[in-house]
């Protein structure tokens, strides 16, 4: 059917850590491309699919399945942690990718990821231009870390933020009920190696100094143990208990990650996996004598589609749709970004931003989002964060009480090229 | 208004670890008592409220607030971890409690907890009889551990089980997407020091040997590291990744808790908080070389009202209602229990069971719920567990994107007795 696909195929790949809504972006990409009669080939395990010529033929999936993708967490085609280096250093890989694209009539390249992926997308676009191969390259934003430049927020973040705020509010009610005779200090470890966006979102769970979370530890502020102990003690004496949210990336003034203090080898020489929450809880127990509990939600926080933010879901779908539309218009080297046009009422729109302004930048939290004492969020942070967790978008549930998450067939296209070494 | 409360007051207290639905039981207790014109006095921080004469006057709360309790996790009046010993050993405490009950015209004692609470309820009832004080004592079941005898299940367990199954299914999709280049083994730590009920409920997340969770570790089976490693390796080689759910209570054949192997002191003499998941993940990393991640949901699993089971919620309310009705009928020394009358369709009813059959017993998982190889659940377990997580009962959410959990005034009655030392 050449007339049904006059413009060549579209290659879509997922990159880096997956989120609760990256498949919603994929769903929008495929639906939008289908509406334009463009076939989507998805990379199996992200960009590795392009290198290995493992291309998933999404036309084998029903419209209902593609719709169900929008409420399924994880990465339906597989993702990967592979960062391509410069064109010079990794030239063979970039060239291989273009060969695969040529062999399968791929004229559009959509790469769904963070900073690194934006960089890769840009480089592929540069090499295609150099080779005179007509390829339109569009980045698609995604990351629970919320650290992409230009865009107001990153799809995936809002849902992880909602998970965080809801979980902290719930656990705090538990701790409050038990504090008289049991746990006095509870530590929640939030993702965020470089920026405290998810830890900050926990701040939405309460208002005022006596509501949990009482203390938030940000990687943007140096961690000082004595000051932390003093704060914990003051909160416990005033409130009766203390809920702490700590970003995994907190560091002491000399740049040492606190998480690294919690690990190492035990007396048998066995690896001791630690983390920030276990370390802080242990230290509070030793130094202040309080009964402690702690949680490390880990992947749960970025896969919790069951408590996704409706705002986040809509934005994830909007960037997927816009990415295809931009690509089909020939807008090369751009990324659809979210532009906030109003806080109250919250309004946003999609715009195109040059990948060069996004690639390899890292957006930190603005300094005025962190309270002066360093242990909480400001009203400015609330104004920014609150709309992002607004609205519920639960998945459908089956009679078995579980969300009806979809599995794809992931049928691979027949290969046309020799193996990639 | 003596005519409005002809029968005296009802004392209700929450005991032990709270759950996502213990307040739903409280809500049903108060609504039912109000319908019978009986005032409910709640113990502040559980039974300590009776000892300290800290009695919360629930008549100060509006009907809307009491209804909202049904969707609020935690323990609204405070709970406590206090186990009363025998009548001989703790006689002063039991007598003090009766004094407080007399001073406030309390003729009904409802104690909402687990095995220990059933025992306390029974002893209070015995002492009241001995003293000739007319007091009707009714236990009310609650525990995420699901280890109460007689009752088919325990309110609180179904919601924690649903949280577990949903979270494991979601995290498994994340791991599956990343396994090619990142995490190959993921370990989820479930509550359950003595029985593997919550670990077993994770088994509902998948079916067949290739669906997550691939391996479940139960406290009912001795943990053998070499065998575990072999199983993990086999799963990774067959499926590409391995999701492990481990009960916090797993022990080696000599009775050593595996969790204790993960803790201890680090080289600075600091307490190293460990746990089962961190230990297993560290050992897998060392021995098999796989990239690992792990999660410790801790209190999140028992406070996650946002993903509560509708079955569990209804049962939590039903036992609250029945407890009041039993009490007003003068049924002393009993507990409303859940009787399963049919698996398919799932049907249940409430019956009264003597506290003497429940107190201090611990229900283990039946041996035929664990697969012969020890690493999964059987069809019998599925038939039992699946109805318990069925149905959704989300809380209402506010415009801020957070569940609308209610806070009570918790107005204390004026005290009539001297301080309790």
Interface residues (C-beta under 8 A of the other chain):
Chain A: X14 X17 X18 X20 X45 X48 X72 X73 X74 X75 X76 X77 X78 X79 X80 X81 X82 X162 X165 X166 X167 X169 X170 X171 X172 X173 X174 X175 X176 X177 X178 X180 X181 X182 X183 X186 X204 X205 X262 X264 X266 X267 X270 X271 X272 X273 X274 X275 X278 X281 X282 X283 X285 X286 X292 X293 X294 X295 X296 X297 X298 X299 X300 X302 X303 X304 X305 X306 X307 X309 X311 X386 X389 X390 X391 X392 X394 X397 X399 X400 X401 X402 X403 X405
Chain B: X14 X17 X18 X20 X45 X48 X72 X73 X74 X75 X76 X77 X78 X79 X80 X81 X82 X162 X165 X166 X167 X169 X170 X171 X172 X173 X174 X175 X176 X177 X178 X180 X181 X182 X183 X186 X204 X205 X262 X264 X266 X267 X270 X271 X272 X273 X274 X275 X278 X281 X282 X283 X285 X286 X292 X293 X294 X295 X296 X297 X298 X299 X300 X302 X303 X304 X305 X306 X307 X309 X311 X386 X389 X390 X391 X392 X394 X397 X399 X400 X401 X402 X403 X405
